[in-house]
Amino acid sequence: MKVYIGFYKNWFGPYQLAEALCFWAKEEKDESGFPKKPDWVHNFGEWLAHGSVEPERKVGEIYSWDCERHYTWLYKFLLWIDGLKKRKIKVHIDRWDTWSMDDTLAHIILPMLKQLRETKQGSPLVDLEDVPEYMRTTTTEDYDDQKCFDFYNDPELCKQNVQCDIQDRWDWVMGEMIFAFEHKLDDTWQDKFHSGEHDIQWVQEEGGMSRMIRGPNDTHKWDQEGMQKVQDRISNGFRLFGKYYENLWN
């Protein structure tokens, strides 16, 4: 297998052009403390895109989307250039890659899941039945409140509000996915549920058939219940991977 996947194509429009031309403009902080270019740089981008600067909207004012505004020739040109850009993706599959396709994909998926867990910048909603009981809420109001992120920045309020559990639930789900794929690549995980030594003997039966029995020195023990619990967890991890596949974004 040989795979090459290039960067996502980046949109470079009038606003990005304005920031590039005004590279010397010092950044300011917005109301949330995030860095941004001065407003006049944005207004310059507005002029490049539409030939005019839209007045600042008032609270409660009804307005139309930018698609109804005039577009300059520069905006249309940059849009045409963007349409020509393609993301480079080349995938070559060898015959042996599909002999054990589940194993082949696990080698790719596992490190990607681990990196996503470390670099993710958001968490999707997780159905309560997919997490342990201690991570579930008890009321519909609490569950609906997951959509609000107002309490993330206040540690004291986090101790009292369900909003702080959104990321915990997603971290738990990702941990179960990783657990499943780690065990998929570990051919020895079942060994710990076996102990002792085998002493297998064969007894000749009538009709030429043989029957396998345990010999006097057989001390082998198999923790079938313990191994099944791990297998159930592995299967559930793969189920969660399929269910939340479309949420695997950064």
C-alpha positions in Angstrom: 0.0 0.0 0.0 1.2 3.5 -0.9 -0.9 6.5 0.2 -0.2 10.2 -0.4 -2.8 12.7 0.8 -1.8 16.4 0.4 -3.0 19.4 2.4 -6.6 20.6 2.2 -6.9 23.4 -0.3 -7.1 26.8 1.4 -9.4 29.5 0.4 -7.6 32.7 -0.5 -10.1 35.5 -1.1 -10.3 39.3 -0.9 -10.2 39.3 2.9 -7.1 37.1 3.0 -5.5 39.3 0.3 -6.3 42.4 2.4 -4.5 40.8 5.4 -1.5 39.9 3.2 -1.2 43.4 1.8 -1.5 44.9 5.3 1.0 42.5 6.8 2.5 45.4 8.8 -0.8 46.1 10.6 -0.4 45.1 14.3 -2.9 42.6 15.7 -5.5 43.6 18.3 -7.5 41.5 20.7 -11.3 41.0 20.2 -13.9 40.9 23.0 -12.9 37.3 23.8 -9.2 38.0 23.9 -8.4 36.4 20.5 -5.9 38.2 18.2 -7.3 39.9 15.1 -6.4 42.5 12.5 -7.7 46.0 13.0 -11.2 46.7 11.7 -9.9 48.8 8.9 -8.2 45.8 7.4 -11.5 43.9 7.4 -13.1 46.9 5.7 -10.4 46.9 3.1 -11.3 43.3 2.4 -14.9 44.3 2.2 -14.1 46.9 -0.4 -12.0 44.4 -2.4 -14.8 41.8 -2.3 -17.9 44.0 -2.9 -16.6 47.5 -3.9 -18.1 48.9 -0.7 -18.1 48.6 3.0 -21.3 47.4 4.6 -22.4 49.5 7.6 -22.1 47.9 11.0 -25.4 46.0 11.8 -27.5 47.1 14.7 -28.9 44.6 17.3 -32.2 43.2 16.0 -31.7 44.5 12.5 -32.8 42.2 9.7 -30.3 41.8 6.9 -29.6 39.7 3.9 -26.7 37.3 3.3 -23.7 38.5 1.3 -24.9 36.4 -1.7 -27.2 39.3 -2.6 -24.4 41.9 -2.6 -22.3 43.0 -5.6 -19.1 40.9 -6.2 -16.1 42.6 -7.7 -14.1 41.2 -10.6 -11.3 40.5 -8.1 -13.6 38.3 -6.0 -14.8 36.4 -9.1 -11.2 35.9 -10.3 -10.1 34.5 -6.9 -13.1 32.3 -6.9 -12.2 31.0 -10.3 -8.6 30.3 -9.2 -9.9 28.4 -6.1 -12.0 26.2 -8.4 -8.9 25.1 -10.2 -7.1 23.9 -7.1 -7.4 20.2 -6.3 -6.3 18.3 -3.3 -3.6 15.7 -4.2 -4.7 12.2 -3.2 -3.0 9.1 -4.5 -3.8 5.6 -3.2 -2.2 2.4 -4.4 -3.6 -0.9 -3.0 -1.6 -4.1 -3.2 -3.2 -7.5 -3.2 -1.9 -8.4 0.2 -3.4 -5.3 1.8 -6.9 -6.9 1.6 -5.9 -10.4 2.8 -6.6 -9.1 6.3 -8.1 -5.7 5.6 -9.2 -5.2 9.1 -5.6 -5.5 10.3 -4.3 -3.3 7.5 -6.7 -0.5 8.3 -6.0 -0.7 12.0 -2.4 0.2 11.5 -3.6 3.4 9.9 -6.6 4.2 12.1 -5.0 3.7 15.5 -2.3 6.4 15.2 -4.8 8.8 13.6 -7.2 8.3 16.6 -4.4 9.0 19.0 -3.4 12.2 17.3 -7.0 13.4 17.0 -7.5 12.8 20.7 -4.4 15.0 21.5 -5.2 17.8 19.0 -9.0 18.0 18.8 -10.5 21.4 19.2 -14.1 20.4 19.8 -16.3 17.6 21.0 -19.5 16.4 19.3 -22.6 15.3 21.2 -22.6 11.7 22.5 -25.7 9.7 23.1 -26.1 9.0 26.7 -26.7 5.3 26.2 -23.1 5.1 24.7 -21.4 6.1 28.0 -21.3 4.6 31.5 -24.1 5.5 33.8 -21.9 7.8 35.9 -21.4 10.0 32.9 -25.1 10.3 32.1 -27.5 13.1 33.1 -30.8 12.5 34.7 -33.1 15.1 33.1 -33.9 16.2 29.5 -33.0 19.7 30.4 -29.5 18.7 31.4 -29.1 16.7 28.2 -30.2 19.7 26.1 -27.8 22.0 27.9 -25.0 20.1 26.3 -25.4 22.4 23.3 -24.3 25.4 25.4 -20.6 26.0 26.1 -21.0 29.1 28.3 -19.5 27.4 31.4 -16.3 25.9 29.9 -14.1 28.8 31.1 -15.3 28.8 34.7 -13.8 26.0 36.7 -16.3 26.5 39.6 -19.3 26.4 37.4 -17.9 23.4 35.6 -18.3 21.5 38.8 -22.0 22.2 38.9 -23.1 22.1 35.2 -23.4 19.3 32.7 -21.7 21.3 30.0 -18.3 20.2 31.3 -19.2 16.6 30.6 -19.5 17.0 26.8 -15.7 16.7 26.3 -15.4 14.0 29.0 -18.0 11.9 27.2 -16.2 12.3 23.8 -12.8 11.5 25.4 -14.3 8.4 26.9 -15.7 7.3 23.5 -12.4 8.0 21.8 -10.6 6.0 24.5 -12.9 3.0 23.8 -12.1 3.3 20.0 -8.4 3.3 20.7 -8.7 0.4 23.1 -10.4 -1.7 20.4 -7.8 -0.9 17.7 -4.9 -1.5 20.1 -6.2 -4.9 20.8 -6.8 -5.6 17.1 -3.1 -5.1 16.6 -2.1 -7.2 19.7 -2.1 -10.9 18.9 -1.2 -11.7 22.5 -4.0 -10.0 24.4 -5.9 -13.3 25.0 -2.8 -15.0 26.5 -3.3 -13.5 29.9 -6.6 -15.4 30.3 -4.8 -18.7 29.9 -2.6 -20.3 32.6 -1.1 -23.6 33.3 0.2 -26.3 30.9 -1.6 -28.4 28.3 -1.4 -32.2 28.4 -3.5 -33.4 25.5 -4.0 -37.1 24.8 -5.9 -38.9 22.1 -8.0 -42.0 22.7 -8.8 -44.4 19.9 -12.5 -45.0 19.4 -14.3 -47.7 17.6 -14.7 -47.1 13.9 -11.2 -45.5 13.6 -12.2 -42.2 15.2 -10.1 -40.5 17.9 -11.2 -38.5 20.9 -9.1 -35.8 22.5 -8.9 -35.8 26.4 -7.0 -34.0 29.1 -4.1 -35.9 30.3 -3.1 -36.3 34.0 -0.6 -33.5 33.8 -2.9 -31.0 32.3 -3.1 -27.9 34.4 -4.5 -25.4 31.8 -7.2 -23.0 33.0 -9.1 -20.6 30.8 -10.8 -17.4 32.2 -13.5 -17.5 29.6 -15.7 -14.9 31.4 -12.9 -12.4 31.7 -11.8 -12.8 28.1 -15.4 -12.3 26.9 -15.7 -9.0 28.9 -12.6 -7.7 27.0 -14.0 -9.0 23.7 -17.3 -7.2 24.4 -15.4 -4.0 25.0 -13.5 -4.4 21.8 -16.7 -5.0 19.8 -18.3 -2.0 21.4 -15.3 0.2 20.5 -15.7 -0.8 16.9 -19.4 -0.1 17.1 -18.7 3.4 18.5 -16.2 4.0 15.7 -18.8 3.2 13.1 -21.5 5.3 14.8 -19.4 8.4 15.4 -17.3 8.0 12.2 -18.6 11.4 10.8 -17.5 13.1 14.1 -13.8 12.3 13.6 -12.7 15.8 12.8 -10.4 18.3 14.4 
